[in-house]
Amino acid sequence: MVLMNGQEYGRAISILEEGASSESKSPSEKAEFCAWVAECHRQLQDYKMCGDWYLEAVKRIFSQQADVRLKAKQALPMSEKALESYKLGGDTVDVLEAAKLKQRLLDLSK
């Protein structure tokens, strides 16, 4: 967090990626790390990677032992951020896939 606050996003990414893959972290904690990595990429204006990391956060949320509806509600904001990021720097396929995921999560969260 210190590195992010100091706008040292490149250095922060490598440390946060370790947290996202750490076996000692829960899926929920890993999702948070993924979102922080995504935010660093957003600050660096690497929107494709930003979207990719938000989708990775969605995957981590869905790896939790919880009700599908609850997981969908938790994952929805991450999918929306991925879609926004892809619109800024992804290709058409990225945008379409993120839009489909968002719709699927909306359906599951009802």
JOZITA-V933904 format. One record per run of one state. SS is the DSSP state (alpha for helix, beta for strand, coil for the rest). FROM is the first residue (numbers start at 1). TO is the last residue. Records with the same first field share a line. If there is no record, write none. Layout:
SS: FROM-TO, FROM-TO
//
This chain:
coil: 1-1, 6-8, 22-26, 44-46, 63-67, 90-91, 109-110
alpha: 2-5, 9-21, 27-43, 47-62, 68-89, 92-108
//
